[in-house]
Amino acid sequence: MLDIAEELHRWVEQGRDFAVATVVAVGGSAPRQPGAALAVDADGTAIGSVSGGCVEGAVYELCQQALEDGESVLERFGYSDEDAFAVGLTCGGVIDILVTPVRSCDPVRTVITAALEAAAQGRAAALARIVSGPGELVGRALVVGPEDLSGYGGFGAHPELDRTIAAEAGAFLDAGRTGTLEVGEQGSRCGTPLTVLVESSVPPPRMIVFGAIDFASALVRIGKFLGYRVTVCDARPVFATAARFPEADEIVVEWPHTYLERTEVDARTVLCVLTHDAKFDVPLLRLALRLPVAYVGAMGSRRTHLDRNERLREVGVTELELTRLRSPIGLDLGARTPEETALSIAAEIVAARRGGSGVSLTGAHTPIHHDGTSVPARRIGSVA
């Protein structure tokens, strides 16, 4: 549910009662991944989605029922062989959905509110909810995160269960992952088995665009559309201005490699080098290719690319490090305009993030949906 945290947090602030349906697990071809949510308030207003439309009507009714009886329920939806328009996934997949009432009288509301507030403010948080097990425990929640959120809430069962789930949820949060785990009611393999859904919400990943050119302006817009926190960096103050990049979260006037040396990056950060000027590119890429980031791409013709690679070798960049460089940047879309080029770059970033091939789906035998941010169920005590 943390994917619709801003809207749900507004509902909480307005005192609305609501029920939220969350995708717990998927099998086969399914349009949404674990953590995707649909919420319905007492007036019948709905936000979010769990299936892209396949089973929304049935899930909507489950949410209304949960609001009436106050009970959480786990429901499975799958493909209907007899009638593709019946309640089922016409894409052929299977999804498990947990429906939880969040009313003012429900103890779980305070826990969920803490997670929603953190996620809406862009702070890291992980919400753990019991999906299956003893009926009285299903739907109970615990939220973990940095500082004041750690261990907020609880399951009201064995004390070791809270400690175990808090530690496991912290590990999911560190990796920015959403998925399920299996644990005994007493916190390890002892007691009745439980399945727990852990949803992670982390601050937006960074996109750093080096080179304040017209192509960068289009890339900033599409980067924001994809959910990145976008920084534009250029050493030339006449070009790196808020007037030229109104949608950028941050504009830095500094030599690119100097800025990259001092700024924070992580395994989700993407670096797009659009300067195609050796005096900027070489020191910048020498550093970038040694950082643990998700993507490093550089603009330029094939001739520029070959010349740049030779310059990088001369300053000590290894062949292994050069294999990380996406250059010429982007997928082959035949792009011409800044907007088309930005789309080409964004497509390559998404393919790298999700493990896609970048080829046309027509006639291909590759999976349609790829996801590197969710994980399958694992047992406590097993090797991840």
C-alpha positions as semicolon CSV with decimal commas, in nm:
position;residue;x (nm);y (nm);z (nm)
1;M;0,000;0,000;0,000
2;L;0,298;0,230;0,033
3;D;0,284;0,293;-0,342
4;I;-0,026;0,510;-0,280
5;A;0,098;0,650;0,053
6;E;0,039;1,018;-0,026
7;E;-0,330;0,969;-0,108
8;L;-0,390;0,731;0,184
9;H;-0,216;0,963;0,427
10;R;-0,452;1,241;0,322
11;W;-0,742;1,006;0,393
12;V;-0,602;0,938;0,740
13;E;-0,562;1,311;0,809
14;Q;-0,924;1,363;0,699
15;G;-1,039;1,090;0,939
16;R;-1,170;0,862;0,667
17;D;-1,223;0,491;0,724
18;F;-1,103;0,275;0,438
19;A;-1,000;-0,076;0,338
20;V;-0,686;-0,147;0,141
21;A;-0,623;-0,444;-0,088
22;T;-0,255;-0,524;-0,140
23;V;-0,093;-0,766;-0,384
24;V;0,094;-1,022;-0,174
25;A;0,227;-1,263;-0,435
26;V;0,203;-1,322;-0,808
27;G;0,246;-1,621;-1,035
28;G;0,284;-1,633;-1,411
29;S;0,208;-1,319;-1,609
30;A;0,057;-1,056;-1,380
31;P;0,040;-0,680;-1,443
32;R;0,120;-0,559;-1,088
33;Q;0,385;-0,671;-0,843
34;P;0,370;-0,733;-0,465
35;G;0,293;-0,412;-0,281
36;A;0,057;-0,270;-0,544
37;A;-0,264;-0,159;-0,376
38;L;-0,626;-0,053;-0,424
39;A;-0,802;0,136;-0,145
40;V;-1,173;0,208;-0,100
41;D;-1,316;0,449;0,160
42;A;-1,652;0,438;0,335
43;D;-1,808;0,660;0,068
44;G;-1,700;0,424;-0,210
45;T;-1,414;0,635;-0,346
46;A;-1,135;0,418;-0,489
47;I;-0,768;0,488;-0,556
48;G;-0,487;0,267;-0,682
49;S;-0,489;-0,061;-0,869
50;V;-0,402;-0,425;-0,807
51;S;-0,436;-0,576;-1,153
52;G;-0,453;-0,308;-1,418
53;G;-0,829;-0,366;-1,444
54;C;-0,869;-0,745;-1,456
55;V;-1,015;-0,800;-1,107
56;E;-1,066;-0,447;-0,978
57;G;-1,444;-0,486;-0,950
58;A;-1,425;-0,797;-0,735
59;V;-1,151;-0,648;-0,515
60;Y;-1,357;-0,330;-0,476
61;E;-1,641;-0,540;-0,334
62;L;-1,402;-0,721;-0,099
63;C;-1,286;-0,385;0,034
64;Q;-1,643;-0,275;0,099
65;Q;-1,712;-0,603;0,280
66;A;-1,399;-0,565;0,492
67;L;-1,514;-0,219;0,598
68;E;-1,847;-0,365;0,709
69;D;-1,728;-0,670;0,903
70;G;-1,384;-0,547;1,014
71;E;-1,206;-0,866;0,909
72;S;-0,894;-0,905;0,698
73;V;-0,911;-1,160;0,418
74;L;-0,663;-1,321;0,179
75;E;-0,808;-1,392;-0,166
76;R;-0,658;-1,556;-0,475
77;F;-0,749;-1,457;-0,831
78;G;-0,648;-1,655;-1,139
79;Y;-0,720;-1,708;-1,505
80;S;-1,068;-1,829;-1,600
81;D;-1,049;-2,090;-1,874
82;E;-1,423;-2,092;-1,935
83;D;-1,481;-1,721;-1,950
84;A;-1,198;-1,475;-2,000
85;F;-1,430;-1,197;-1,889
86;A;-1,522;-1,361;-1,560
87;V;-1,346;-1,262;-1,240
88;G;-0,992;-1,362;-1,324
89;L;-0,673;-1,252;-1,489
90;T;-0,710;-1,269;-1,864
91;C;-0,331;-1,242;-1,893
92;G;-0,303;-1,593;-1,746
93;G;-0,145;-1,506;-1,412
94;V;-0,240;-1,564;-1,050
95;I;-0,234;-1,304;-0,773
96;D;-0,290;-1,328;-0,399
97;I;-0,446;-1,018;-0,243
98;L;-0,471;-0,922;0,124
99;V;-0,765;-0,698;0,210
100;T;-0,731;-0,510;0,540
101;P;-0,983;-0,270;0,700
102;V;-0,826;0,050;0,834
103;R;-1,096;0,208;1,048
104;S;-1,066;0,452;1,336
105;C;-1,155;0,171;1,575
106;D;-0,895;-0,073;1,438
107;P;-0,569;-0,103;1,639
108;V;-0,372;-0,153;1,316
109;R;-0,462;0,199;1,202
110;T;-0,193;0,368;1,414
111;V;0,075;0,135;1,277
112;I;-0,031;0,181;0,916
113;T;-0,057;0,558;0,969
114;A;0,306;0,571;1,084
115;A;0,419;0,385;0,771
116;L;0,204;0,600;0,542
117;E;0,332;0,923;0,696
118;A;0,695;0,818;0,653
119;A;0,643;0,707;0,294
120;A;0,446;1,021;0,204
121;Q;0,731;1,235;0,340
122;G;0,991;1,044;0,139
123;R;1,145;0,875;0,444
124;A;1,248;0,510;0,444
125;A;1,002;0,269;0,604
126;A;0,905;-0,097;0,586
127;L;0,559;-0,221;0,675
128;A;0,527;-0,588;0,775
129;R;0,181;-0,746;0,785
130;I;0,075;-1,102;0,862
131;V;-0,088;-1,246;0,553
132;S;-0,170;-1,600;0,660
133;G;-0,170;-1,790;0,986
134;P;-0,401;-1,790;1,289
135;G;-0,709;-1,582;1,210
136;E;-0,661;-1,345;1,501
137;L;-0,315;-1,247;1,371
138;V;-0,395;-1,192;1,002
139;G;-0,369;-0,823;0,913
140;R;-0,167;-0,722;1,220
141;A;0,125;-0,499;1,140
142;L;0,465;-0,370;1,244
143;V;0,663;-0,087;1,088
144;V;1,039;-0,041;1,093
145;G;1,269;0,229;0,967
146;P;1,544;0,460;1,081
147;E;1,522;0,658;1,403
148;D;1,181;0,673;1,568
149;L;1,006;0,415;1,346
150;S;1,208;0,108;1,448
151;G;0,979;-0,159;1,588
152;Y;0,666;0,060;1,587
153;G;0,358;-0,156;1,641
154;G;0,360;-0,529;1,692
155;F;0,176;-0,856;1,640
156;G;0,065;-0,927;1,995
157;A;0,194;-1,283;1,986
158;H;0,529;-1,426;2,104
159;P;0,781;-1,143;2,181
160;E;1,043;-1,315;1,967
161;L;0,812;-1,285;1,666
162;D;0,827;-0,904;1,676
163;R;1,206;-0,908;1,709
164;T;1,249;-1,155;1,424
165;I;1,015;-0,976;1,184
166;A;1,164;-0,635;1,270
167;A;1,510;-0,763;1,183
168;E;1,393;-0,925;0,860
169;A;1,192;-0,617;0,757
170;G;1,502;-0,406;0,820
171;A;1,695;-0,624;0,577
172;F;1,421;-0,585;0,314
173;L;1,431;-0,208;0,368
174;D;1,808;-0,191;0,329
175;A;1,770;-0,361;-0,010
176;G;1,464;-0,151;-0,106
177;R;1,267;-0,471;-0,165
178;T;0,909;-0,588;-0,121
179;G;0,820;-0,955;-0,075
180;T;0,707;-1,223;0,166
181;L;0,875;-1,440;0,425
182;E;0,767;-1,741;0,627
183;V;0,824;-1,771;1,001
184;G;0,693;-1,965;1,298
185;E;0,450;-1,798;1,538
186;Q;0,722;-1,798;1,805
187;G;0,970;-1,614;1,587
188;S;1,171;-1,888;1,418
189;R;1,059;-2,228;1,296
190;C;0,860;-2,296;1,611
191;G;0,485;-2,266;1,637
192;T;0,216;-2,220;1,376
193;P;0,362;-2,110;1,040
194;L;0,296;-1,751;0,934
195;T;0,341;-1,570;0,604
196;V;0,441;-1,206;0,634
197;L;0,432;-0,941;0,361
198;V;0,706;-0,677;0,389
199;E;0,656;-0,359;0,185
200;S;0,951;-0,124;0,153
201;S;0,928;0,245;0,074
202;V;1,256;0,423;0,012
203;P;1,337;0,777;-0,106
204;P;1,329;0,822;-0,485
205;P;1,642;0,706;-0,670
206;R;1,871;0,971;-0,812
207;M;1,928;1,062;-1,173
208;I;2,225;1,292;-1,227
209;V;2,240;1,454;-1,570
210;F;2,579;1,602;-1,661
211;G;2,567;1,864;-1,935
212;A;2,305;2,141;-1,942
213;I;2,209;2,102;-2,308
214;D;1,870;2,085;-2,481
215;F;1,873;1,704;-2,469
216;A;1,919;1,729;-2,092
217;S;1,599;1,931;-2,056
218;A;1,395;1,653;-2,215
219;L;1,576;1,390;-2,007
220;V;1,497;1,580;-1,687
221;R;1,126;1,570;-1,772
222;I;1,119;1,199;-1,843
223;G;1,338;1,128;-1,540
224;K;1,083;1,301;-1,319
225;F;0,805;1,105;-1,491
226;L;0,984;0,780;-1,399
227;G;1,008;0,885;-1,035
228;Y;1,371;0,993;-1,011
229;R;1,506;1,282;-0,808
230;V;1,688;1,465;-1,085
231;T;2,003;1,676;-1,058
232;V;2,153;1,873;-1,348
233;C;2,524;1,949;-1,323
234;D;2,733;2,168;-1,555
235;A;3,041;2,382;-1,503
236;R;2,895;2,663;-1,715
237;P;2,666;2,893;-1,513
238;V;2,513;3,048;-1,823
239;F;2,357;2,713;-1,917
240;A;2,288;2,553;-1,576
241;T;1,994;2,770;-1,471
242;A;1,654;2,713;-1,314
243;A;1,492;2,893;-1,608
244;R;1,624;2,628;-1,849
245;F;1,551;2,333;-1,618
246;P;1,240;2,424;-1,416
247;E;1,153;2,061;-1,341
248;A;1,493;1,963;-1,202
249;D;1,508;1,900;-0,826
250;E;1,858;2,043;-0,808
251;I;2,090;2,242;-1,036
252;V;2,463;2,241;-0,963
253;V;2,720;2,470;-1,122
254;E;3,044;2,278;-1,076
255;W;3,289;2,067;-1,269
256;P;3,112;1,731;-1,313
257;H;3,381;1,507;-1,164
258;T;3,425;1,739;-0,866
259;Y;3,052;1,725;-0,790
260;L;3,040;1,347;-0,832
261;E;3,327;1,311;-0,585
262;R;3,133;1,483;-0,309
263;T;2,771;1,383;-0,369
264;E;2,598;1,070;-0,239
265;V;2,513;0,790;-0,481
266;D;2,392;0,435;-0,430
267;A;2,306;0,118;-0,619
268;R;1,991;0,279;-0,767
269;T;2,157;0,596;-0,897
270;V;2,177;0,655;-1,273
271;L;2,442;0,881;-1,427
272;C;2,379;1,031;-1,771
273;V;2,678;1,207;-1,927
274;L;2,558;1,436;-2,207
275;T;2,855;1,674;-2,221
276;H;3,039;1,484;-2,503
277;D;3,344;1,700;-2,435
278;A;3,665;1,517;-2,341
279;K;3,772;1,769;-2,078
280;F;3,448;1,696;-1,889
281;D;3,387;1,335;-1,991
282;V;3,721;1,171;-1,914
283;P;3,768;1,271;-1,548
284;L;3,397;1,221;-1,486
285;L;3,372;0,874;-1,640
286;R;3,698;0,764;-1,482
287;L;3,529;0,815;-1,146
288;A;3,175;0,710;-1,244
289;L;3,278;0,368;-1,376
290;R;3,429;0,282;-1,037
291;L;3,120;0,374;-0,835
292;P;2,851;0,121;-0,727
293;V;2,573;0,285;-0,931
294;A;2,299;0,127;-1,143
295;Y;2,374;0,288;-1,477
296;V;2,641;0,497;-1,648
297;G;2,566;0,624;-1,998
298;A;2,751;0,873;-2,217
299;M;2,630;1,061;-2,524
300;G;2,829;1,085;-2,845
301;S;2,874;0,939;-3,190
302;R;3,040;0,603;-3,239
303;R;3,357;0,785;-3,338
304;T;3,339;0,992;-3,020
305;H;3,279;0,674;-2,823
306;L;3,592;0,503;-2,962
307;D;3,806;0,812;-2,903
308;R;3,670;0,850;-2,550
309;N;3,744;0,487;-2,468
310;E;4,106;0,533;-2,573
311;R;4,136;0,843;-2,356
312;L;3,987;0,651;-2,063
313;R;4,234;0,365;-2,109
314;E;4,517;0,620;-2,104
315;V;4,409;0,740;-1,758
316;G;4,390;0,388;-1,615
317;V;4,032;0,274;-1,677
318;T;4,033;-0,105;-1,717
319;E;3,854;-0,308;-1,984
320;L;3,625;-0,450;-1,716
321;E;3,529;-0,101;-1,605
322;L;3,465;0,001;-1,966
323;T;3,210;-0,279;-2,003
324;R;2,987;-0,086;-1,760
325;L;2,967;0,214;-1,991
326;R;2,650;0,247;-2,201
327;S;2,778;0,436;-2,503
328;P;2,647;0,560;-2,737
329;I;2,378;0,617;-2,475
330;G;2,024;0,480;-2,520
331;L;1,844;0,214;-2,722
332;D;1,825;0,213;-3,100
333;L;1,491;0,386;-3,162
334;G;1,608;0,598;-3,453
335;A;1,570;0,899;-3,223
336;R;1,631;1,248;-3,363
337;T;1,470;1,510;-3,139
338;P;1,566;1,578;-2,776
339;E;1,240;1,419;-2,663
340;E;1,295;1,107;-2,872
341;T;1,654;1,083;-2,749
342;A;1,538;1,117;-2,388
343;L;1,290;0,836;-2,448
344;S;1,570;0,621;-2,591
345;I;1,786;0,683;-2,283
346;A;1,499;0,623;-2,043
347;A;1,412;0,296;-2,218
348;E;1,768;0,173;-2,172
349;I;1,763;0,271;-1,805
350;V;1,437;0,081;-1,747
351;A;1,569;-0,224;-1,934
352;A;1,885;-0,221;-1,722
353;R;1,684;-0,182;-1,403
354;R;1,432;-0,455;-1,479
355;G;1,649;-0,696;-1,673
356;G;1,473;-0,640;-2,005
357;S;1,632;-0,725;-2,340
358;G;1,530;-0,406;-2,519
359;V;1,399;-0,600;-2,820
360;S;1,048;-0,570;-2,961
361;L;0,794;-0,788;-2,778
362;T;0,636;-0,881;-3,111
363;G;0,759;-1,228;-3,198
364;A;0,983;-1,244;-2,891
365;H;0,976;-1,528;-2,639
366;T;1,091;-1,325;-2,342
367;P;0,884;-1,242;-2,031
368;I;0,673;-0,928;-2,061
369;H;0,712;-0,830;-1,697
370;H;1,049;-0,814;-1,525
371;D;1,096;-0,704;-1,166
372;G;1,414;-0,682;-0,963
373;T;1,255;-0,506;-0,663
374;S;1,041;-0,785;-0,522
375;V;1,146;-1,118;-0,381
376;P;0,969;-1,452;-0,343
377;A;0,877;-1,597;-0,008
378;R;1,166;-1,722;0,200
379;R;1,182;-1,913;0,523
380;I;1,353;-1,776;0,831
381;G;1,675;-1,968;0,874
382;S;1,712;-2,047;0,503
383;V;1,974;-1,906;0,268
384;A;1,831;-1,606;0,081
